């Protein structure tokens, strides 16, 4: 077939996890270095990717298929460990969100969303994805509330 009729794949800036194939979320070295245990020697490229698939042991990977696994982190991270805080900055857990749902309120969820939008948030270094937890908190809340 003539190459003129073959569509090249879009470069969306994301890579697939070498273990599970999930699309990774780009993270900076500042983010992944903040998550590493002090005694680990693992490393990935300055710009790496966070694997969001909960059941995958790979947390970070780069374009050379180098990986950092859950056991190399200083503490458990969500979604790799469902008991870890969904909001690493302020400690909101899935139990807290489930508590709001059981009580028919959104007190803790609203409080952490407001804090996450404030200068107090340290998402770039506290969150394993380097991003705000707001979307993940809302996603978990809606998923659990709807059944």
Order of alpha helices (4+ residues) and beta strands (2+ residues): beta-alpha-beta-beta-beta-alpha-alpha-alpha-alpha
